[in-house]
Amino acid sequence: MKKFAKKHLFTIIGIAVGAVAGFFYWKFVGCSTGSCAITSNPFNSTLYGAAMGGLLLSTFKKDKKEYDVSGDNKQR
């Protein structure tokens, strides 16, 4: 579990921050008429914020790729 959390740390932080931001968006901005699909409901707004935050911060995750720099690219 620690390995998973360490590997996906930016995504987990993005989900948490996005969820809080989505809730606060509903709380302070929201939708006065109630016809808005995302911002009229705090649950929808929080989930949308979590998804957007997770997607945004997951783009900053570093991929560990190993390259063969010896010039020998033959299959073994």
C-alpha positions in Angstrom: 0.0 0.0 0.0 2.9 2.4 0.8 4.4 1.7 -2.7 1.0 2.6 -4.3 0.6 5.8 -2.3 4.2 6.9 -3.0 3.8 6.1 -6.8 0.5 8.1 -7.1 1.2 10.8 -4.5 0.5 13.7 -6.9 -2.8 12.2 -8.0 -3.9 11.6 -4.4 -3.1 15.1 -3.4 -4.9 16.4 -6.5 -8.0 14.4 -5.7 -8.1 15.8 -2.1 -7.5 19.4 -3.1 -9.9 19.2 -6.0 -12.6 17.8 -3.8 -12.2 20.6 -1.3 -12.1 23.2 -4.1 -15.3 21.7 -5.7 -17.2 21.8 -2.4 -16.1 25.4 -1.8 -17.1 26.3 -5.3 -20.6 24.9 -4.7 -20.7 26.7 -1.3 -19.7 30.1 -2.4 -20.5 30.3 -6.1 -22.9 27.5 -6.8 -26.0 27.8 -8.9 -28.8 30.0 -7.8 -31.5 28.5 -10.1 -30.8 24.9 -9.4 -30.7 24.0 -13.1 -26.9 23.6 -13.3 -25.9 20.0 -13.6 -22.6 20.1 -11.6 -22.8 23.1 -9.3 -26.4 22.7 -8.1 -25.6 19.7 -5.9 -22.6 19.6 -3.5 -22.0 15.9 -4.2 -21.7 16.4 -7.9 -19.5 19.5 -7.5 -17.2 17.7 -5.0 -16.8 14.7 -7.3 -16.2 16.9 -10.4 -13.6 18.9 -8.5 -11.9 15.7 -7.3 -11.7 14.3 -10.8 -10.3 17.5 -12.3 -7.8 17.9 -9.5 -6.6 14.3 -9.8 -6.3 14.6 -13.6 -4.5 17.9 -13.4 -1.8 16.8 -10.8 -1.4 13.4 -12.4 0.2 15.2 -15.4 3.1 16.1 -13.2 3.9 12.5 -12.2 7.4 11.4 -13.4 7.5 8.2 -15.3 10.5 6.0 -14.7 11.6 4.7 -18.0 14.8 2.9 -18.7 16.6 3.5 -21.9 19.4 1.4 -23.5 22.1 4.0 -24.1 24.7 1.4 -25.3 23.3 1.6 -28.9 22.5 -2.2 -28.9 18.8 -2.2 -29.4 18.5 -5.8 -30.5 15.8 -8.0 -28.8 17.3 -10.5 -26.4 
